[in-house]
Amino acid sequence: MTDDRSSERLIISALKDQFKRDSSMRNELTDGELVMMSSGVCPNCGYRGFALGPRGGASINIECCGCHQRFNVCNIGWAIVMAQRLPMDD
Ligand SMILES: [Zn+2]
């Protein structure tokens, strides 16, 4: 149990490092917003439900089915450990 938890922390740390290299992180979500997204709730509008987009490397693009805000997220199972808002440019 202890070993599983420490290895999970190492994985999260490595994923965060890769995520920071992959993106500018200018629109990074707060810890509170990450908790909301991990439970399937949009931190923008409170809608419960995301459409999954393309996955690239350690991250995946998802879109809120309510306000259509897109996010680039890094997750382990259902737990989202890093996320950023993507520009609403289209
Ligand atoms: Zn939304």
PDB file of the backbone (N, CA, C, O) and the ligand in Angstrom, with CONECT records:
HET     ZN  A 101       1
ATOM      1  N   MET A   1       0.834  -1.210   0.000  1.00  0.00           N
ATOM      2  CA  MET A   1       0.000   0.000   0.000  1.00  0.00           C
ATOM      3  C   MET A   1       0.864   1.253   0.000  1.00  0.00           C
ATOM      4  O   MET A   1       0.665   2.163  -0.805  1.00  0.00           O
ATOM      5  N   THR A   2       1.848   1.285   0.936  1.00  0.00           N
ATOM      6  CA  THR A   2       2.727   2.451   0.983  1.00  0.00           C
ATOM      7  C   THR A   2       3.529   2.582  -0.311  1.00  0.00           C
ATOM      8  O   THR A   2       3.695   3.680  -0.842  1.00  0.00           O
ATOM      9  N   ASP A   3       4.026   1.440  -0.812  1.00  0.00           N
ATOM     10  CA  ASP A   3       4.801   1.485  -2.050  1.00  0.00           C
ATOM     11  C   ASP A   3       3.940   1.957  -3.232  1.00  0.00           C
ATOM     12  O   ASP A   3       4.404   2.711  -4.087  1.00  0.00           O
ATOM     13  N   ASP A   4       2.687   1.504  -3.266  1.00  0.00           N
ATOM     14  CA  ASP A   4       1.801   1.932  -4.348  1.00  0.00           C
ATOM     15  C   ASP A   4       1.618   3.444  -4.319  1.00  0.00           C
ATOM     16  O   ASP A   4       1.644   4.102  -5.360  1.00  0.00           O
ATOM     17  N   ARG A   5       1.434   3.990  -3.118  1.00  0.00           N
ATOM     18  CA  ARG A   5       1.190   5.431  -3.018  1.00  0.00           C
ATOM     19  C   ARG A   5       2.425   6.232  -3.427  1.00  0.00           C
ATOM     20  O   ARG A   5       2.302   7.252  -4.106  1.00  0.00           O
ATOM     21  N   SER A   6       3.611   5.783  -3.022  1.00  0.00           N
ATOM     22  CA  SER A   6       4.808   6.544  -3.366  1.00  0.00           C
ATOM     23  C   SER A   6       5.077   6.463  -4.867  1.00  0.00           C
ATOM     24  O   SER A   6       5.509   7.446  -5.469  1.00  0.00           O
ATOM     25  N   SER A   7       4.825   5.300  -5.478  1.00  0.00           N
ATOM     26  CA  SER A   7       5.047   5.206  -6.921  1.00  0.00           C
ATOM     27  C   SER A   7       4.020   6.044  -7.670  1.00  0.00           C
ATOM     28  O   SER A   7       4.317   6.594  -8.731  1.00  0.00           O
ATOM     29  N   GLU A   8       2.812   6.141  -7.118  1.00  0.00           N
ATOM     30  CA  GLU A   8       1.811   6.992  -7.775  1.00  0.00           C
ATOM     31  C   GLU A   8       2.240   8.449  -7.724  1.00  0.00           C
ATOM     32  O   GLU A   8       2.048   9.192  -8.686  1.00  0.00           O
ATOM     33  N   ARG A   9       2.828   8.863  -6.590  1.00  0.00           N
ATOM     34  CA  ARG A   9       3.322  10.241  -6.497  1.00  0.00           C
ATOM     35  C   ARG A   9       4.414  10.496  -7.523  1.00  0.00           C
ATOM     36  O   ARG A   9       4.471  11.572  -8.120  1.00  0.00           O
ATOM     37  N   LEU A  10       5.288   9.501  -7.732  1.00  0.00           N
ATOM     38  CA  LEU A  10       6.353   9.659  -8.721  1.00  0.00           C
ATOM     39  C   LEU A  10       5.759   9.807 -10.118  1.00  0.00           C
ATOM     40  O   LEU A  10       6.219  10.629 -10.911  1.00  0.00           O
ATOM     41  N   ILE A  11       4.732   9.004 -10.416  1.00  0.00           N
ATOM     42  CA  ILE A  11       4.088   9.090 -11.731  1.00  0.00           C
ATOM     43  C   ILE A  11       3.467  10.462 -11.916  1.00  0.00           C
ATOM     44  O   ILE A  11       3.613  11.076 -12.973  1.00  0.00           O
ATOM     45  N   ILE A  12       2.764  10.954 -10.881  1.00  0.00           N
ATOM     46  CA  ILE A  12       2.134  12.273 -10.982  1.00  0.00           C
ATOM     47  C   ILE A  12       3.194  13.343 -11.197  1.00  0.00           C
ATOM     48  O   ILE A  12       3.008  14.250 -12.008  1.00  0.00           O
ATOM     49  N   SER A  13       4.309  13.241 -10.472  1.00  0.00           N
ATOM     50  CA  SER A  13       5.376  14.222 -10.613  1.00  0.00           C
ATOM     51  C   SER A  13       5.942  14.213 -12.029  1.00  0.00           C
ATOM     52  O   SER A  13       6.181  15.271 -12.611  1.00  0.00           O
ATOM     53  N   ALA A  14       6.155  13.021 -12.581  1.00  0.00           N
ATOM     54  CA  ALA A  14       6.699  12.910 -13.931  1.00  0.00           C
ATOM     55  C   ALA A  14       5.714  13.455 -14.955  1.00  0.00           C
ATOM     56  O   ALA A  14       6.112  14.130 -15.904  1.00  0.00           O
ATOM     57  N   LEU A  15       4.424  13.162 -14.767  1.00  0.00           N
ATOM     58  CA  LEU A  15       3.414  13.656 -15.700  1.00  0.00           C
ATOM     59  C   LEU A  15       3.333  15.173 -15.652  1.00  0.00           C
ATOM     60  O   LEU A  15       3.178  15.819 -16.689  1.00  0.00           O
ATOM     61  N   LYS A  16       3.436  15.752 -14.448  1.00  0.00           N
ATOM     62  CA  LYS A  16       3.391  17.212 -14.331  1.00  0.00           C
ATOM     63  C   LYS A  16       4.577  17.839 -15.056  1.00  0.00           C
ATOM     64  O   LYS A  16       4.431  18.856 -15.735  1.00  0.00           O
ATOM     65  N   ASP A  17       5.755  17.226 -14.907  1.00  0.00           N
ATOM     66  CA  ASP A  17       6.938  17.751 -15.595  1.00  0.00           C
ATOM     67  C   ASP A  17       6.733  17.733 -17.098  1.00  0.00           C
ATOM     68  O   ASP A  17       7.029  18.709 -17.788  1.00  0.00           O
ATOM     69  N   GLN A  18       6.214  16.593 -17.611  1.00  0.00           N
ATOM     70  CA  GLN A  18       6.004  16.497 -19.047  1.00  0.00           C
ATOM     71  C   GLN A  18       4.937  17.479 -19.500  1.00  0.00           C
ATOM     72  O   GLN A  18       5.056  18.099 -20.557  1.00  0.00           O
ATOM     73  N   PHE A  19       3.880  17.616 -18.681  1.00  0.00           N
ATOM     74  CA  PHE A  19       2.787  18.514 -19.036  1.00  0.00           C
ATOM     75  C   PHE A  19       3.297  19.949 -19.132  1.00  0.00           C
ATOM     76  O   PHE A  19       2.910  20.685 -20.040  1.00  0.00           O
ATOM     77  N   LYS A  20       4.156  20.346 -18.208  1.00  0.00           N
ATOM     78  CA  LYS A  20       4.681  21.708 -18.233  1.00  0.00           C
ATOM     79  C   LYS A  20       5.553  21.929 -19.464  1.00  0.00           C
ATOM     80  O   LYS A  20       5.566  23.019 -20.035  1.00  0.00           O
ATOM     81  N   ARG A  21       6.281  20.888 -19.870  1.00  0.00           N
ATOM     82  CA  ARG A  21       7.081  21.022 -21.087  1.00  0.00           C
ATOM     83  C   ARG A  21       6.181  21.138 -22.313  1.00  0.00           C
ATOM     84  O   ARG A  21       6.504  21.850 -23.264  1.00  0.00           O
ATOM     85  N   ASP A  22       5.037  20.425 -22.285  1.00  0.00           N
ATOM     86  CA  ASP A  22       4.161  20.372 -23.456  1.00  0.00           C
ATOM     87  C   ASP A  22       3.321  21.631 -23.638  1.00  0.00           C
ATOM     88  O   ASP A  22       2.774  21.851 -24.719  1.00  0.00           O
ATOM     89  N   SER A  23       3.209  22.450 -22.616  1.00  0.00           N
ATOM     90  CA  SER A  23       2.265  23.571 -22.709  1.00  0.00           C
ATOM     91  C   SER A  23       2.795  24.780 -21.965  1.00  0.00           C
ATOM     92  O   SER A  23       3.704  24.673 -21.141  1.00  0.00           O
ATOM     93  N   SER A  24       2.221  25.917 -22.262  1.00  0.00           N
ATOM     94  CA  SER A  24       2.686  27.150 -21.641  1.00  0.00           C
ATOM     95  C   SER A  24       2.168  27.301 -20.218  1.00  0.00           C
ATOM     96  O   SER A  24       2.771  28.013 -19.415  1.00  0.00           O
ATOM     97  N   MET A  25       1.034  26.627 -19.886  1.00  0.00           N
ATOM     98  CA  MET A  25       0.420  26.681 -18.572  1.00  0.00           C
ATOM     99  C   MET A  25      -0.082  28.073 -18.214  1.00  0.00           C
ATOM    100  O   MET A  25      -0.273  28.376 -17.036  1.00  0.00           O
ATOM    101  N   ARG A  26      -0.297  28.916 -19.205  1.00  0.00           N
ATOM    102  CA  ARG A  26      -0.795  30.256 -18.888  1.00  0.00           C
ATOM    103  C   ARG A  26      -2.203  30.207 -18.311  1.00  0.00           C
ATOM    104  O   ARG A  26      -2.586  31.060 -17.510  1.00  0.00           O
ATOM    105  N   ASN A  27      -2.970  29.202 -18.725  1.00  0.00           N
ATOM    106  CA  ASN A  27      -4.370  29.116 -18.303  1.00  0.00           C
ATOM    107  C   ASN A  27      -4.587  27.940 -17.364  1.00  0.00           C
ATOM    108  O   ASN A  27      -5.641  27.305 -17.379  1.00  0.00           O
ATOM    109  N   GLU A  28      -3.584  27.659 -16.549  1.00  0.00           N
ATOM    110  CA  GLU A  28      -3.654  26.506 -15.654  1.00  0.00           C
ATOM    111  C   GLU A  28      -4.775  26.658 -14.639  1.00  0.00           C
ATOM    112  O   GLU A  28      -4.996  27.737 -14.090  1.00  0.00           O
ATOM    113  N   LEU A  29      -5.491  25.538 -14.398  1.00  0.00           N
ATOM    114  CA  LEU A  29      -6.581  25.560 -13.424  1.00  0.00           C
ATOM    115  C   LEU A  29      -6.032  25.488 -12.005  1.00  0.00           C
ATOM    116  O   LEU A  29      -4.949  24.951 -11.772  1.00  0.00           O
ATOM    117  N   THR A  30      -6.785  26.031 -11.069  1.00  0.00           N
ATOM    118  CA  THR A  30      -6.414  25.960  -9.658  1.00  0.00           C
ATOM    119  C   THR A  30      -6.703  24.558  -9.123  1.00  0.00           C
ATOM    120  O   THR A  30      -7.387  23.764  -9.769  1.00  0.00           O
ATOM    121  N   ASP A  31      -6.170  24.265  -7.928  1.00  0.00           N
ATOM    122  CA  ASP A  31      -6.407  22.958  -7.308  1.00  0.00           C
ATOM    123  C   ASP A  31      -7.909  22.721  -7.101  1.00  0.00           C
ATOM    124  O   ASP A  31      -8.404  21.613  -7.311  1.00  0.00           O
ATOM    125  N   GLY A  32      -8.623  23.769  -6.689  1.00  0.00           N
ATOM    126  CA  GLY A  32     -10.060  23.632  -6.475  1.00  0.00           C
ATOM    127  C   GLY A  32     -10.793  23.291  -7.767  1.00  0.00           C
ATOM    128  O   GLY A  32     -11.716  22.477  -7.769  1.00  0.00           O
ATOM    129  N   GLU A  33     -10.378  23.918  -8.866  1.00  0.00           N
ATOM    130  CA  GLU A  33     -11.001  23.627 -10.159  1.00  0.00           C
ATOM    131  C   GLU A  33     -10.672  22.217 -10.619  1.00  0.00           C
ATOM    132  O   GLU A  33     -11.497  21.555 -11.250  1.00  0.00           O
ATOM    133  N   LEU A  34      -9.451  21.752 -10.299  1.00  0.00           N
ATOM    134  CA  LEU A  34      -9.083  20.377 -10.654  1.00  0.00           C
ATOM    135  C   LEU A  34      -9.976  19.379  -9.927  1.00  0.00           C
ATOM    136  O   LEU A  34     -10.369  18.363 -10.499  1.00  0.00           O
ATOM    137  N   VAL A  35     -10.299  19.668  -8.663  1.00  0.00           N
ATOM    138  CA  VAL A  35     -11.185  18.778  -7.905  1.00  0.00           C
ATOM    139  C   VAL A  35     -12.557  18.725  -8.563  1.00  0.00           C
ATOM    140  O   VAL A  35     -13.155  17.655  -8.680  1.00  0.00           O
ATOM    141  N   MET A  36     -13.060  19.892  -8.995  1.00  0.00           N
ATOM    142  CA  MET A  36     -14.351  19.919  -9.682  1.00  0.00           C
ATOM    143  C   MET A  36     -14.301  19.078 -10.954  1.00  0.00           C
ATOM    144  O   MET A  36     -15.206  18.284 -11.211  1.00  0.00           O
ATOM    145  N   MET A  37     -13.250  19.250 -11.747  1.00  0.00           N
ATOM    146  CA  MET A  37     -13.161  18.512 -13.005  1.00  0.00           C
ATOM    147  C   MET A  37     -13.002  17.021 -12.760  1.00  0.00           C
ATOM    148  O   MET A  37     -13.509  16.210 -13.535  1.00  0.00           O
ATOM    149  N   SER A  38     -12.301  16.647 -11.687  1.00  0.00           N
ATOM    150  CA  SER A  38     -12.124  15.232 -11.370  1.00  0.00           C
ATOM    151  C   SER A  38     -13.456  14.570 -11.048  1.00  0.00           C
ATOM    152  O   SER A  38     -13.615  13.364 -11.235  1.00  0.00           O
ATOM    153  N   SER A  39     -14.424  15.364 -10.559  1.00  0.00           N
ATOM    154  CA  SER A  39     -15.746  14.809 -10.273  1.00  0.00           C
ATOM    155  C   SER A  39     -16.682  14.991 -11.457  1.00  0.00           C
ATOM    156  O   SER A  39     -17.878  14.719 -11.350  1.00  0.00           O
ATOM    157  N   GLY A  40     -16.151  15.450 -12.585  1.00  0.00           N
ATOM    158  CA  GLY A  40     -16.936  15.523 -13.815  1.00  0.00           C
ATOM    159  C   GLY A  40     -17.717  16.802 -13.984  1.00  0.00           C
ATOM    160  O   GLY A  40     -18.623  16.871 -14.815  1.00  0.00           O
ATOM    161  N   VAL A  41     -17.374  17.846 -13.188  1.00  0.00           N
ATOM    162  CA  VAL A  41     -18.121  19.105 -13.232  1.00  0.00           C
ATOM    163  C   VAL A  41     -17.255  20.190 -13.865  1.00  0.00           C
ATOM    164  O   VAL A  41     -16.083  20.343 -13.520  1.00  0.00           O
ATOM    165  N   CYS A  42     -17.839  20.933 -14.786  1.00  0.00           N
ATOM    166  CA  CYS A  42     -17.130  22.031 -15.447  1.00  0.00           C
ATOM    167  C   CYS A  42     -16.884  23.165 -14.457  1.00  0.00           C
ATOM    168  O   CYS A  42     -17.836  23.635 -13.834  1.00  0.00           O
ATOM    169  N   PRO A  43     -15.630  23.625 -14.289  1.00  0.00           N
ATOM    170  CA  PRO A  43     -15.350  24.735 -13.371  1.00  0.00           C
ATOM    171  C   PRO A  43     -15.832  26.075 -13.911  1.00  0.00           C
ATOM    172  O   PRO A  43     -15.870  27.053 -13.164  1.00  0.00           O
ATOM    173  N   ASN A  44     -16.197  26.148 -15.176  1.00  0.00           N
ATOM    174  CA  ASN A  44     -16.726  27.390 -15.746  1.00  0.00           C
ATOM    175  C   ASN A  44     -18.210  27.560 -15.443  1.00  0.00           C
ATOM    176  O   ASN A  44     -18.638  28.590 -14.922  1.00  0.00           O
ATOM    177  N   CYS A  45     -18.996  26.522 -15.782  1.00  0.00           N
ATOM    178  CA  CYS A  45     -20.457  26.674 -15.769  1.00  0.00           C
ATOM    179  C   CYS A  45     -21.148  25.697 -14.828  1.00  0.00           C
ATOM    180  O   CYS A  45     -22.352  25.825 -14.604  1.00  0.00           O
ATOM    181  N   GLY A  46     -20.423  24.713 -14.263  1.00  0.00           N
ATOM    182  CA  GLY A  46     -21.041  23.778 -13.335  1.00  0.00           C
ATOM    183  C   GLY A  46     -21.767  22.624 -14.001  1.00  0.00           C
ATOM    184  O   GLY A  46     -22.343  21.779 -13.315  1.00  0.00           O
ATOM    185  N   TYR A  47     -21.750  22.573 -15.341  1.00  0.00           N
ATOM    186  CA  TYR A  47     -22.389  21.468 -16.053  1.00  0.00           C
ATOM    187  C   TYR A  47     -21.608  20.180 -15.802  1.00  0.00           C
ATOM    188  O   TYR A  47     -20.378  20.193 -15.747  1.00  0.00           O
ATOM    189  N   ARG A  48     -22.337  19.055 -15.647  1.00  0.00           N
ATOM    190  CA  ARG A  48     -21.680  17.770 -15.434  1.00  0.00           C
ATOM    191  C   ARG A  48     -21.665  16.993 -16.737  1.00  0.00           C
ATOM    192  O   ARG A  48     -22.690  16.452 -17.152  1.00  0.00           O
ATOM    193  N   GLY A  49     -20.516  16.934 -17.380  1.00  0.00           N
ATOM    194  CA  GLY A  49     -20.429  16.154 -18.610  1.00  0.00           C
ATOM    195  C   GLY A  49     -19.428  16.754 -19.576  1.00  0.00           C
ATOM    196  O   GLY A  49     -19.531  17.925 -19.941  1.00  0.00           O
ATOM    197  N   PHE A  50     -18.465  15.955 -19.986  1.00  0.00           N
ATOM    198  CA  PHE A  50     -17.442  16.407 -20.915  1.00  0.00           C
ATOM    199  C   PHE A  50     -17.405  15.473 -22.124  1.00  0.00           C
ATOM    200  O   PHE A  50     -17.635  14.270 -22.001  1.00  0.00           O
ATOM    201  N   ALA A  51     -17.113  16.041 -23.285  1.00  0.00           N
ATOM    202  CA  ALA A  51     -16.869  15.242 -24.478  1.00  0.00           C
ATOM    203  C   ALA A  51     -15.362  15.051 -24.609  1.00  0.00           C
ATOM    204  O   ALA A  51     -14.597  16.011 -24.514  1.00  0.00           O
ATOM    205  N   LEU A  52     -14.942  13.805 -24.828  1.00  0.00           N
ATOM    206  CA  LEU A  52     -13.524  13.512 -24.923  1.00  0.00           C
ATOM    207  C   LEU A  52     -13.017  13.802 -26.327  1.00  0.00           C
ATOM    208  O   LEU A  52     -13.659  13.453 -27.318  1.00  0.00           O
ATOM    209  N   GLY A  53     -11.862  14.442 -26.399  1.00  0.00           N
ATOM    210  CA  GLY A  53     -11.240  14.742 -27.680  1.00  0.00           C
ATOM    211  C   GLY A  53      -9.986  13.919 -27.869  1.00  0.00           C
ATOM    212  O   GLY A  53      -9.804  12.893 -27.215  1.00  0.00           O
ATOM    213  N   PRO A  54      -9.117  14.369 -28.768  1.00  0.00           N
ATOM    214  CA  PRO A  54      -7.897  13.613 -29.059  1.00  0.00           C
ATOM    215  C   PRO A  54      -6.927  13.601 -27.884  1.00  0.00           C
ATOM    216  O   PRO A  54      -6.777  14.595 -27.173  1.00  0.00           O
ATOM    217  N   ARG A  55      -6.271  12.457 -27.694  1.00  0.00           N
ATOM    218  CA  ARG A  55      -5.261  12.337 -26.651  1.00  0.00           C
ATOM    219  C   ARG A  55      -3.884  12.439 -27.297  1.00  0.00           C
ATOM    220  O   ARG A  55      -3.628  11.829 -28.335  1.00  0.00           O
ATOM    221  N   GLY A  56      -2.991  13.227 -26.665  1.00  0.00           N
ATOM    222  CA  GLY A  56      -1.632  13.337 -27.164  1.00  0.00           C
ATOM    223  C   GLY A  56      -0.644  13.271 -26.019  1.00  0.00           C
ATOM    224  O   GLY A  56      -0.641  14.145 -25.152  1.00  0.00           O
ATOM    225  N   GLY A  57       0.197  12.243 -26.002  1.00  0.00           N
ATOM    226  CA  GLY A  57       1.159  12.090 -24.920  1.00  0.00           C
ATOM    227  C   GLY A  57       0.459  11.859 -23.604  1.00  0.00           C
ATOM    228  O   GLY A  57      -0.392  10.977 -23.497  1.00  0.00           O
ATOM    229  N   ALA A  58       0.811  12.649 -22.587  1.00  0.00           N
ATOM    230  CA  ALA A  58       0.249  12.448 -21.249  1.00  0.00           C
ATOM    231  C   ALA A  58      -1.042  13.212 -21.052  1.00  0.00           C
ATOM    232  O   ALA A  58      -1.639  13.143 -19.978  1.00  0.00           O
ATOM    233  N   SER A  59      -1.493  13.947 -22.076  1.00  0.00           N
ATOM    234  CA  SER A  59      -2.663  14.795 -21.880  1.00  0.00           C
ATOM    235  C   SER A  59      -3.756  14.467 -22.881  1.00  0.00           C
ATOM    236  O   SER A  59      -3.518  13.810 -23.895  1.00  0.00           O
ATOM    237  N   ILE A  60      -4.967  14.939 -22.576  1.00  0.00           N
ATOM    238  CA  ILE A  60      -6.110  14.715 -23.465  1.00  0.00           C
ATOM    239  C   ILE A  60      -6.932  15.995 -23.520  1.00  0.00           C
ATOM    240  O   ILE A  60      -7.031  16.722 -22.532  1.00  0.00           O
ATOM    241  N   ASN A  61      -7.519  16.263 -24.679  1.00  0.00           N
ATOM    242  CA  ASN A  61      -8.403  17.413 -24.817  1.00  0.00           C
ATOM    243  C   ASN A  61      -9.837  16.985 -24.519  1.00  0.00           C
ATOM    244  O   ASN A  61     -10.313  15.975 -25.038  1.00  0.00           O
ATOM    245  N   ILE A  62     -10.525  17.767 -23.672  1.00  0.00           N
ATOM    246  CA  ILE A  62     -11.934  17.512 -23.409  1.00  0.00           C
ATOM    247  C   ILE A  62     -12.699  18.816 -23.568  1.00  0.00           C
ATOM    248  O   ILE A  62     -12.130  19.902 -23.457  1.00  0.00           O
ATOM    249  N   GLU A  63     -14.004  18.694 -23.832  1.00  0.00           N
ATOM    250  CA  GLU A  63     -14.833  19.881 -24.029  1.00  0.00           C
ATOM    251  C   GLU A  63     -16.073  19.767 -23.157  1.00  0.00           C
ATOM    252  O   GLU A  63     -16.725  18.723 -23.120  1.00  0.00           O
ATOM    253  N   CYS A  64     -16.395  20.851 -22.453  1.00  0.00           N
ATOM    254  CA  CYS A  64     -17.611  20.893 -21.640  1.00  0.00           C
ATOM    255  C   CYS A  64     -18.829  20.825 -22.550  1.00  0.00           C
ATOM    256  O   CYS A  64     -18.900  21.536 -23.553  1.00  0.00           O
ATOM    257  N   CYS A  65     -19.797  19.960 -22.197  1.00  0.00           N
ATOM    258  CA  CYS A  65     -21.015  19.846 -22.997  1.00  0.00           C
ATOM    259  C   CYS A  65     -21.995  20.977 -22.690  1.00  0.00           C
ATOM    260  O   CYS A  65     -23.021  21.103 -23.357  1.00  0.00           O
ATOM    261  N   GLY A  66     -21.687  21.801 -21.682  1.00  0.00           N
ATOM    262  CA  GLY A  66     -22.568  22.907 -21.340  1.00  0.00           C
ATOM    263  C   GLY A  66     -22.122  24.199 -22.000  1.00  0.00           C
ATOM    264  O   GLY A  66     -22.862  24.768 -22.803  1.00  0.00           O
ATOM    265  N   CYS A  67     -20.907  24.680 -21.671  1.00  0.00           N
ATOM    266  CA  CYS A  67     -20.451  25.980 -22.168  1.00  0.00           C
ATOM    267  C   CYS A  67     -19.450  25.846 -23.316  1.00  0.00           C
ATOM    268  O   CYS A  67     -19.020  26.848 -23.888  1.00  0.00           O
ATOM    269  N   HIS A  68     -19.079  24.599 -23.653  1.00  0.00           N
ATOM    270  CA  HIS A  68     -18.173  24.307 -24.769  1.00  0.00           C
ATOM    271  C   HIS A  68     -16.763  24.838 -24.560  1.00  0.00           C
ATOM    272  O   HIS A  68     -15.990  24.955 -25.511  1.00  0.00           O
ATOM    273  N   GLN A  69     -16.426  25.163 -23.295  1.00  0.00           N
ATOM    274  CA  GLN A  69     -15.031  25.475 -22.982  1.00  0.00           C
ATOM    275  C   GLN A  69     -14.207  24.205 -23.185  1.00  0.00           C
ATOM    276  O   GLN A  69     -14.608  23.123 -22.754  1.00  0.00           O
ATOM    277  N   ARG A  70     -13.072  24.338 -23.833  1.00  0.00           N
ATOM    278  CA  ARG A  70     -12.189  23.191 -24.033  1.00  0.00           C
ATOM    279  C   ARG A  70     -11.030  23.254 -23.032  1.00  0.00           C
ATOM    280  O   ARG A  70     -10.542  24.328 -22.682  1.00  0.00           O
ATOM    281  N   PHE A  71     -10.613  22.081 -22.591  1.00  0.00           N
ATOM    282  CA  PHE A  71      -9.526  21.970 -21.636  1.00  0.00           C
ATOM    283  C   PHE A  71      -8.512  20.955 -22.136  1.00  0.00           C
ATOM    284  O   PHE A  71      -8.865  19.971 -22.786  1.00  0.00           O
ATOM    285  N   ASN A  72      -7.246  21.208 -21.822  1.00  0.00           N
ATOM    286  CA  ASN A  72      -6.191  20.229 -22.033  1.00  0.00           C
ATOM    287  C   ASN A  72      -5.855  19.683 -20.654  1.00  0.00           C
ATOM    288  O   ASN A  72      -5.361  20.424 -19.804  1.00  0.00           O
ATOM    289  N   VAL A  73      -6.117  18.388 -20.414  1.00  0.00           N
ATOM    290  CA  VAL A  73      -5.969  17.841 -19.068  1.00  0.00           C
ATOM    291  C   VAL A  73      -5.008  16.666 -19.058  1.00  0.00           C
ATOM    292  O   VAL A  73      -4.819  15.974 -20.059  1.00  0.00           O
ATOM    293  N   CYS A  74      -4.407  16.464 -17.893  1.00  0.00           N
ATOM    294  CA  CYS A  74      -3.526  15.340 -17.641  1.00  0.00           C
ATOM    295  C   CYS A  74      -4.156  14.554 -16.497  1.00  0.00           C
ATOM    296  O   CYS A  74      -4.302  15.079 -15.393  1.00  0.00           O
ATOM    297  N   ASN A  75      -4.527  13.308 -16.749  1.00  0.00           N
ATOM    298  CA  ASN A  75      -5.285  12.555 -15.747  1.00  0.00           C
ATOM    299  C   ASN A  75      -4.659  11.200 -15.454  1.00  0.00           C
ATOM    300  O   ASN A  75      -3.940  10.629 -16.274  1.00  0.00           O
ATOM    301  N   ILE A  76      -4.955  10.706 -14.259  1.00  0.00           N
ATOM    302  CA  ILE A  76      -4.644   9.328 -13.892  1.00  0.00           C
ATOM    303  C   ILE A  76      -5.965   8.686 -13.518  1.00  0.00           C
ATOM    304  O   ILE A  76      -6.524   8.983 -12.462  1.00  0.00           O
ATOM    305  N   GLY A  77      -6.470   7.810 -14.372  1.00  0.00           N
ATOM    306  CA  GLY A  77      -7.817   7.295 -14.162  1.00  0.00           C
ATOM    307  C   GLY A  77      -8.800   8.449 -14.239  1.00  0.00           C
ATOM    308  O   GLY A  77      -8.810   9.203 -15.211  1.00  0.00           O
ATOM    309  N   TRP A  78      -9.639   8.585 -13.194  1.00  0.00           N
ATOM    310  CA  TRP A  78     -10.606   9.672 -13.178  1.00  0.00           C
ATOM    311  C   TRP A  78     -10.054  10.909 -12.486  1.00  0.00           C
ATOM    312  O   TRP A  78     -10.710  11.952 -12.486  1.00  0.00           O
ATOM    313  N   ALA A  79      -8.856  10.821 -11.889  1.00  0.00           N
ATOM    314  CA  ALA A  79      -8.292  11.953 -11.166  1.00  0.00           C
ATOM    315  C   ALA A  79      -7.518  12.846 -12.134  1.00  0.00           C
ATOM    316  O   ALA A  79      -6.559  12.403 -12.765  1.00  0.00           O
ATOM    317  N   ILE A  80      -7.938  14.094 -12.247  1.00  0.00           N
ATOM    318  CA  ILE A  80      -7.240  15.060 -13.094  1.00  0.00           C
ATOM    319  C   ILE A  80      -6.175  15.754 -12.261  1.00  0.00           C
ATOM    320  O   ILE A  80      -6.488  16.413 -11.269  1.00  0.00           O
ATOM    321  N   VAL A  81      -4.907  15.607 -12.663  1.00  0.00           N
ATOM    322  CA  VAL A  81      -3.818  16.153 -11.861  1.00  0.00           C
ATOM    323  C   VAL A  81      -3.327  17.499 -12.391  1.00  0.00           C
ATOM    324  O   VAL A  81      -2.746  18.284 -11.642  1.00  0.00           O
ATOM    325  N   MET A  82      -3.557  17.770 -13.675  1.00  0.00           N
ATOM    326  CA  MET A  82      -3.201  19.064 -14.242  1.00  0.00           C
ATOM    327  C   MET A  82      -4.213  19.387 -15.331  1.00  0.00           C
ATOM    328  O   MET A  82      -4.704  18.484 -16.009  1.00  0.00           O
ATOM    329  N   ALA A  83      -4.529  20.666 -15.503  1.00  0.00           N
ATOM    330  CA  ALA A  83      -5.439  21.048 -16.572  1.00  0.00           C
ATOM    331  C   ALA A  83      -5.251  22.512 -16.921  1.00  0.00           C
ATOM    332  O   ALA A  83      -4.860  23.314 -16.072  1.00  0.00           O
ATOM    333  N   GLN A  84      -5.527  22.859 -18.162  1.00  0.00           N
ATOM    334  CA  GLN A  84      -5.512  24.262 -18.563  1.00  0.00           C
ATOM    335  C   GLN A  84      -6.660  24.510 -19.548  1.00  0.00           C
ATOM    336  O   GLN A  84      -7.064  23.621 -20.299  1.00  0.00           O
ATOM    337  N   ARG A  85      -7.163  25.724 -19.520  1.00  0.00           N
ATOM    338  CA  ARG A  85      -8.196  26.111 -20.483  1.00  0.00           C
ATOM    339  C   ARG A  85      -7.550  26.362 -21.835  1.00  0.00           C
ATOM    340  O   ARG A  85      -6.465  26.937 -21.923  1.00  0.00           O
ATOM    341  N   LEU A  86      -8.230  25.926 -22.882  1.00  0.00           N
ATOM    342  CA  LEU A  86      -7.767  26.202 -24.242  1.00  0.00           C
ATOM    343  C   LEU A  86      -8.535  27.404 -24.777  1.00  0.00           C
ATOM    344  O   LEU A  86      -9.692  27.612 -24.412  1.00  0.00           O
ATOM    345  N   PRO A  87      -7.899  28.198 -25.640  1.00  0.00           N
ATOM    346  CA  PRO A  87      -8.575  29.398 -26.160  1.00  0.00           C
ATOM    347  C   PRO A  87      -9.828  29.032 -26.946  1.00  0.00           C
ATOM    348  O   PRO A  87      -9.855  28.033 -27.665  1.00  0.00           O
ATOM    349  N   MET A  88     -10.873  29.862 -26.796  1.00  0.00           N
ATOM    350  CA  MET A  88     -12.135  29.648 -27.512  1.00  0.00           C
ATOM    351  C   MET A  88     -12.031  30.346 -28.864  1.00  0.00           C
ATOM    352  O   MET A  88     -12.625  31.406 -29.064  1.00  0.00           O
ATOM    353  N   ASP A  89     -11.295  29.768 -29.774  1.00  0.00           N
ATOM    354  CA  ASP A  89     -10.972  30.489 -31.013  1.00  0.00           C
ATOM    355  C   ASP A  89     -11.722  29.983 -32.225  1.00  0.00           C
ATOM    356  O   ASP A  89     -11.439  30.403 -33.347  1.00  0.00           O
ATOM    357  N   ASP A  90     -12.698  29.065 -32.012  1.00  0.00           N
ATOM    358  CA  ASP A  90     -13.437  28.624 -33.192  1.00  0.00           C
ATOM    359  C   ASP A  90     -14.877  28.258 -32.904  1.00  0.00           C
ATOM    360  O   ASP A  90     -15.609  27.870 -33.815  1.00  0.00           O
TER     361      ASP A  90
HETATM  362 ZN    ZN A 101     -18.886  24.416 -18.917  1.00  0.00          ZN2+
END
